Amino acid sequence: MLANKVGKQLRHPTYSLTGWLVSKFFKWHNQILEENAVKLCNIQPNDTVLELGHGPGFGLQAAAQLLTAPEGKLLGVDYSQYMHEMASQRMKEQISRGKAVLYCSDLVAMPIEENTVDKVFHCNCYYFWPDLKAGARAIHRVMKPGGNMVTTLRLDSVIKAAKLKVLTGDKWRPDVYMEALQSAGFTDVRMENKREKLTTLQAIFATAVK
């Protein structure tokens, strides 16, 4: 029961003690993943960049610093109202200047036009999506031809979560997600091991082909 409760809060944090604790977990566990995903995206100053499942907004902050050209724009999607409001507060300056737009939305229903996004990144979240193939198609839909997507995770932690039944089924497996990306129209789908200080993490890369 506890594993199920924790899994639900990781998937969809709410205004609760457990949700608050999850937000602290994101800062401790996800910040290094967020920063590396941003770095590996190779963001250019005039890109349109989208973060999926942005949580409290640490990755958004890191990406915003790189979008220095007037055309540069940052988009964020998270279907937790709690995380949406937390990130909106963190990014209020960029939002007020029209530099960033955040949506409280399901991934598949995100209100972003087709072929408009240069770079997409997300961290530690694909295994919470109800349907990996539908999620991959939704990402592919909004990306420009040749656009790059990066997701980061700590596979050792994910495996532990699966053993504890915090994650169920086989969606946590990177190969299952990579197969979904390929079926949606991505190419050059691969996973690489990365090292950041004392932390080993994994990065999945994919390029949108249209």
Contacts in CASP RR format, 6 or more apart in sequence:
PFRMAT RR
TARGET T0000
AUTHOR 0000-0000-0000
METHOD contacts of the structure
MODEL  1
MLANKVGKQLRHPTYSLTGWLVSKFFKWHNQILEENAVKLCNIQPNDTVL
ELGHGPGFGLQAAAQLLTAPEGKLLGVDYSQYMHEMASQRMKEQISRGKA
VLYCSDLVAMPIEENTVDKVFHCNCYYFWPDLKAGARAIHRVMKPGGNMV
TTLRLDSVIKAAKLKVLTGDKWRPDVYMEALQSAGFTDVRMENKREKLTT
LQAIFATAVK
3 164 0 8 1.000
3 165 0 8 1.000
3 166 0 8 1.000
4 165 0 8 1.000
5 18 0 8 1.000
6 18 0 8 1.000
6 22 0 8 1.000
6 166 0 8 1.000
7 128 0 8 1.000
7 166 0 8 1.000
7 167 0 8 1.000
9 16 0 8 1.000
9 18 0 8 1.000
9 19 0 8 1.000
9 21 0 8 1.000
9 22 0 8 1.000
10 22 0 8 1.000
10 25 0 8 1.000
10 128 0 8 1.000
10 166 0 8 1.000
11 128 0 8 1.000
12 79 0 8 1.000
12 80 0 8 1.000
12 128 0 8 1.000
13 19 0 8 1.000
13 22 0 8 1.000
13 23 0 8 1.000
13 55 0 8 1.000
13 80 0 8 1.000
13 82 0 8 1.000
13 83 0 8 1.000
14 80 0 8 1.000
14 81 0 8 1.000
14 82 0 8 1.000
15 82 0 8 1.000
19 82 0 8 1.000
23 55 0 8 1.000
23 56 0 8 1.000
23 82 0 8 1.000
23 83 0 8 1.000
23 86 0 8 1.000
26 55 0 8 1.000
26 56 0 8 1.000
26 58 0 8 1.000
27 56 0 8 1.000
27 58 0 8 1.000
29 124 0 8 1.000
29 154 0 8 1.000
29 157 0 8 1.000
30 55 0 8 1.000
30 58 0 8 1.000
30 123 0 8 1.000
30 124 0 8 1.000
31 58 0 8 1.000
31 59 0 8 1.000
32 196 0 8 1.000
32 197 0 8 1.000
32 199 0 8 1.000
32 201 0 8 1.000
33 123 0 8 1.000
33 124 0 8 1.000
33 152 0 8 1.000
33 153 0 8 1.000
33 154 0 8 1.000
33 201 0 8 1.000
34 57 0 8 1.000
34 58 0 8 1.000
34 59 0 8 1.000
34 62 0 8 1.000
34 123 0 8 1.000
34 152 0 8 1.000
35 58 0 8 1.000
35 59 0 8 1.000
35 62 0 8 1.000
35 196 0 8 1.000
36 152 0 8 1.000
36 194 0 8 1.000
36 196 0 8 1.000
36 201 0 8 1.000
36 203 0 8 1.000
37 59 0 8 1.000
37 121 0 8 1.000
37 122 0 8 1.000
37 123 0 8 1.000
37 150 0 8 1.000
37 151 0 8 1.000
37 152 0 8 1.000
37 203 0 8 1.000
38 59 0 8 1.000
38 62 0 8 1.000
38 63 0 8 1.000
38 66 0 8 1.000
38 121 0 8 1.000
40 121 0 8 1.000
40 150 0 8 1.000
40 152 0 8 1.000
40 194 0 8 1.000
40 203 0 8 1.000
40 205 0 8 1.000
41 49 0 8 1.000
41 63 0 8 1.000
41 119 0 8 1.000
41 120 0 8 1.000
41 121 0 8 1.000
41 148 0 8 1.000
41 150 0 8 1.000
42 119 0 8 1.000
42 148 0 8 1.000
43 49 0 8 1.000
43 63 0 8 1.000
43 66 0 8 1.000
43 67 0 8 1.000
43 119 0 8 1.000
44 66 0 8 1.000
44 69 0 8 1.000
44 118 0 8 1.000
45 66 0 8 1.000
45 67 0 8 1.000
45 68 0 8 1.000
45 69 0 8 1.000
45 72 0 8 1.000
46 67 0 8 1.000
46 69 0 8 1.000
46 70 0 8 1.000
46 71 0 8 1.000
46 72 0 8 1.000
47 67 0 8 1.000
47 72 0 8 1.000
47 73 0 8 1.000
47 118 0 8 1.000
47 119 0 8 1.000
48 72 0 8 1.000
48 73 0 8 1.000
48 74 0 8 1.000
48 75 0 8 1.000
48 116 0 8 1.000
48 117 0 8 1.000
48 118 0 8 1.000
48 119 0 8 1.000
49 63 0 8 1.000
49 67 0 8 1.000
49 72 0 8 1.000
49 73 0 8 1.000
49 74 0 8 1.000
49 75 0 8 1.000
49 117 0 8 1.000
49 118 0 8 1.000
49 119 0 8 1.000
49 120 0 8 1.000
49 121 0 8 1.000
50 74 0 8 1.000
50 75 0 8 1.000
50 76 0 8 1.000
50 77 0 8 1.000
50 112 0 8 1.000
50 117 0 8 1.000
50 119 0 8 1.000
50 120 0 8 1.000
50 121 0 8 1.000
50 142 0 8 1.000
51 57 0 8 1.000
51 59 0 8 1.000
51 60 0 8 1.000
51 63 0 8 1.000
51 74 0 8 1.000
51 75 0 8 1.000
51 76 0 8 1.000
51 77 0 8 1.000
51 120 0 8 1.000
51 121 0 8 1.000
51 122 0 8 1.000
52 76 0 8 1.000
52 77 0 8 1.000
52 78 0 8 1.000
52 107 0 8 1.000
52 120 0 8 1.000
52 121 0 8 1.000
52 122 0 8 1.000
52 125 0 8 1.000
52 139 0 8 1.000
53 76 0 8 1.000
53 77 0 8 1.000
53 78 0 8 1.000
53 79 0 8 1.000
53 83 0 8 1.000
53 107 0 8 1.000
53 122 0 8 1.000
53 123 0 8 1.000
53 125 0 8 1.000
54 60 0 8 1.000
54 76 0 8 1.000
54 77 0 8 1.000
54 78 0 8 1.000
54 83 0 8 1.000
54 87 0 8 1.000
54 102 0 8 1.000
55 78 0 8 1.000
55 80 0 8 1.000
55 83 0 8 1.000
55 86 0 8 1.000
55 87 0 8 1.000
56 83 0 8 1.000
56 86 0 8 1.000
56 87 0 8 1.000
56 90 0 8 1.000
57 83 0 8 1.000
57 86 0 8 1.000
57 87 0 8 1.000
57 90 0 8 1.000
57 91 0 8 1.000
59 121 0 8 1.000
59 123 0 8 1.000
60 74 0 8 1.000
60 76 0 8 1.000
60 87 0 8 1.000
60 90 0 8 1.000
60 91 0 8 1.000
60 94 0 8 1.000
60 100 0 8 1.000
60 102 0 8 1.000
61 90 0 8 1.000
61 91 0 8 1.000
63 74 0 8 1.000
63 121 0 8 1.000
64 74 0 8 1.000
64 91 0 8 1.000
64 94 0 8 1.000
64 99 0 8 1.000
64 100 0 8 1.000
67 73 0 8 1.000
67 74 0 8 1.000
67 99 0 8 1.000
72 99 0 8 1.000
73 98 0 8 1.000
73 99 0 8 1.000
73 100 0 8 1.000
73 101 0 8 1.000
74 91 0 8 1.000
74 94 0 8 1.000
74 99 0 8 1.000
74 100 0 8 1.000
74 101 0 8 1.000
75 100 0 8 1.000
75 101 0 8 1.000
75 102 0 8 1.000
75 103 0 8 1.000
75 112 0 8 1.000
75 117 0 8 1.000
76 87 0 8 1.000
76 100 0 8 1.000
76 101 0 8 1.000
76 102 0 8 1.000
76 103 0 8 1.000
77 102 0 8 1.000
77 103 0 8 1.000
77 105 0 8 1.000
77 107 0 8 1.000
77 110 0 8 1.000
77 112 0 8 1.000
78 84 0 8 1.000
78 87 0 8 1.000
78 102 0 8 1.000
78 103 0 8 1.000
78 104 0 8 1.000
78 105 0 8 1.000
79 104 0 8 1.000
79 105 0 8 1.000
79 106 0 8 1.000
79 107 0 8 1.000
80 104 0 8 1.000
81 104 0 8 1.000
84 102 0 8 1.000
84 103 0 8 1.000
84 104 0 8 1.000
87 102 0 8 1.000
88 95 0 8 1.000
88 102 0 8 1.000
91 100 0 8 1.000
91 102 0 8 1.000
94 100 0 8 1.000
95 101 0 8 1.000
95 102 0 8 1.000
103 110 0 8 1.000
103 111 0 8 1.000
103 112 0 8 1.000
105 111 0 8 1.000
107 129 0 8 1.000
107 135 0 8 1.000
107 138 0 8 1.000
107 139 0 8 1.000
108 131 0 8 1.000
108 134 0 8 1.000
108 135 0 8 1.000
108 138 0 8 1.000
110 138 0 8 1.000
110 142 0 8 1.000
112 142 0 8 1.000
113 142 0 8 1.000
114 141 0 8 1.000
114 142 0 8 1.000
115 142 0 8 1.000
115 143 0 8 1.000
115 144 0 8 1.000
115 145 0 8 1.000
115 210 0 8 1.000
116 142 0 8 1.000
116 144 0 8 1.000
117 142 0 8 1.000
117 143 0 8 1.000
117 144 0 8 1.000
117 147 0 8 1.000
118 143 0 8 1.000
118 144 0 8 1.000
118 147 0 8 1.000
118 148 0 8 1.000
119 147 0 8 1.000
119 148 0 8 1.000
119 149 0 8 1.000
119 150 0 8 1.000
120 139 0 8 1.000
120 142 0 8 1.000
120 143 0 8 1.000
120 147 0 8 1.000
120 148 0 8 1.000
120 149 0 8 1.000
120 150 0 8 1.000
121 149 0 8 1.000
121 150 0 8 1.000
121 151 0 8 1.000
121 152 0 8 1.000
122 151 0 8 1.000
123 151 0 8 1.000
123 152 0 8 1.000
123 153 0 8 1.000
124 152 0 8 1.000
124 153 0 8 1.000
124 154 0 8 1.000
124 158 0 8 1.000
125 151 0 8 1.000
126 132 0 8 1.000
126 151 0 8 1.000
126 171 0 8 1.000
126 177 0 8 1.000
127 158 0 8 1.000
127 167 0 8 1.000
127 171 0 8 1.000
127 172 0 8 1.000
127 177 0 8 1.000
129 135 0 8 1.000
129 171 0 8 1.000
132 171 0 8 1.000
132 176 0 8 1.000
132 177 0 8 1.000
132 180 0 8 1.000
133 180 0 8 1.000
133 183 0 8 1.000
133 184 0 8 1.000
135 180 0 8 1.000
135 184 0 8 1.000
136 177 0 8 1.000
136 180 0 8 1.000
136 181 0 8 1.000
136 183 0 8 1.000
136 184 0 8 1.000
136 186 0 8 1.000
137 184 0 8 1.000
139 149 0 8 1.000
139 184 0 8 1.000
139 208 0 8 1.000
140 184 0 8 1.000
140 185 0 8 1.000
140 186 0 8 1.000
140 208 0 8 1.000
140 210 0 8 1.000
143 149 0 8 1.000
143 208 0 8 1.000
144 208 0 8 1.000
145 208 0 8 1.000
145 209 0 8 1.000
145 210 0 8 1.000
146 207 0 8 1.000
146 208 0 8 1.000
146 209 0 8 1.000
146 210 0 8 1.000
147 207 0 8 1.000
147 208 0 8 1.000
148 205 0 8 1.000
148 206 0 8 1.000
148 207 0 8 1.000
148 208 0 8 1.000
149 181 0 8 1.000
149 186 0 8 1.000
149 205 0 8 1.000
149 206 0 8 1.000
149 207 0 8 1.000
149 208 0 8 1.000
150 203 0 8 1.000
150 204 0 8 1.000
150 205 0 8 1.000
151 177 0 8 1.000
151 203 0 8 1.000
151 204 0 8 1.000
152 194 0 8 1.000
152 201 0 8 1.000
152 202 0 8 1.000
152 203 0 8 1.000
152 204 0 8 1.000
153 174 0 8 1.000
153 201 0 8 1.000
153 202 0 8 1.000
153 204 0 8 1.000
154 199 0 8 1.000
154 200 0 8 1.000
154 201 0 8 1.000
154 202 0 8 1.000
155 174 0 8 1.000
155 201 0 8 1.000
155 202 0 8 1.000
156 200 0 8 1.000
158 167 0 8 1.000
158 172 0 8 1.000
159 172 0 8 1.000
161 167 0 8 1.000
161 172 0 8 1.000
162 168 0 8 1.000
162 169 0 8 1.000
162 172 0 8 1.000
170 176 0 8 1.000
171 177 0 8 1.000
174 191 0 8 1.000
174 202 0 8 1.000
174 204 0 8 1.000
177 204 0 8 1.000
178 189 0 8 1.000
178 190 0 8 1.000
178 191 0 8 1.000
178 204 0 8 1.000
178 206 0 8 1.000
181 189 0 8 1.000
181 204 0 8 1.000
181 206 0 8 1.000
182 189 0 8 1.000
185 208 0 8 1.000
185 209 0 8 1.000
185 210 0 8 1.000
186 206 0 8 1.000
186 207 0 8 1.000
186 208 0 8 1.000
186 209 0 8 1.000
187 206 0 8 1.000
187 207 0 8 1.000
187 209 0 8 1.000
188 205 0 8 1.000
188 206 0 8 1.000
188 207 0 8 1.000
189 204 0 8 1.000
189 205 0 8 1.000
189 206 0 8 1.000
190 204 0 8 1.000
190 205 0 8 1.000
191 202 0 8 1.000
191 203 0 8 1.000
191 204 0 8 1.000
191 205 0 8 1.000
192 202 0 8 1.000
192 203 0 8 1.000
192 205 0 8 1.000
193 200 0 8 1.000
193 201 0 8 1.000
193 202 0 8 1.000
194 200 0 8 1.000
194 201 0 8 1.000
194 202 0 8 1.000
194 203 0 8 1.000
195 201 0 8 1.000
END
